[in-house]
């Protein structure tokens, strides 16, 4: 058996690591919520994009978009 593909260690993900399954509906999974909370904690705002401004994919499914902006400091810096 090839040593190249053996799992030798299992660890918990770090606070800044986010994992998504390839076929997972990312918009409704717990991991995207964790990602957005991390982004917010780093001083950014996350808001939904207006669905009317987003195209559909090749299968006719609606896309979901987010706008991420750095929060401005209240003291003007």
SVG drawing of the C-alpha trace seen along z (x, -y; Angstrom):
<svg xmlns="http://www.w3.org/2000/svg" viewBox="-35 -61 40 63">
<polyline fill="none" stroke="black" stroke-width="0.4" points="0.0,0.0 1.3,-3.4 2.3,-5.5 1.4,-8.6 -2.3,-8.4 -2.4,-7.0 -4.0,-9.2 -1.4,-9.5 -3.0,-12.2 -6.5,-13.6 -6.9,-17.0 -9.6,-19.5 -9.8,-22.4 -8.3,-25.7 -10.5,-28.7 -9.5,-30.2 -10.0,-27.0 -13.3,-26.3 -14.2,-23.1 -16.9,-22.6 -18.0,-19.4 -17.9,-19.5 -21.6,-18.8 -22.7,-20.7 -25.2,-23.6 -22.7,-26.0 -25.3,-28.8 -27.2,-26.6 -24.4,-24.8 -23.1,-25.5 -19.6,-26.0 -20.6,-29.1 -22.1,-30.6 -18.8,-29.9 -16.9,-31.5 -19.0,-34.7 -18.8,-35.0 -15.0,-34.7 -15.0,-37.5 -17.3,-39.7 -15.0,-39.1 -12.1,-40.3 -13.8,-43.7 -15.8,-43.2 -19.5,-43.3 -21.1,-40.6 -24.4,-41.4 -26.4,-39.5 -26.3,-40.8 -29.7,-41.6 -30.8,-38.4 -32.2,-40.4 -28.6,-41.5 -27.3,-37.9 -27.5,-35.5 -28.6,-31.9 -26.1,-29.0 -26.2,-26.7 -28.8,-24.5 -31.2,-27.4 -30.4,-27.6 -30.2,-31.0 -26.8,-32.1 -26.2,-33.6 -23.8,-36.5 -22.3,-38.4 -20.7,-41.7 -17.9,-41.9 -16.6,-45.3 -14.1,-46.4 -15.9,-48.3 -14.8,-51.8 -13.5,-52.8 -15.8,-55.1 -13.0,-57.5 -12.4,-58.3 -9.3,-56.1"/>
</svg>
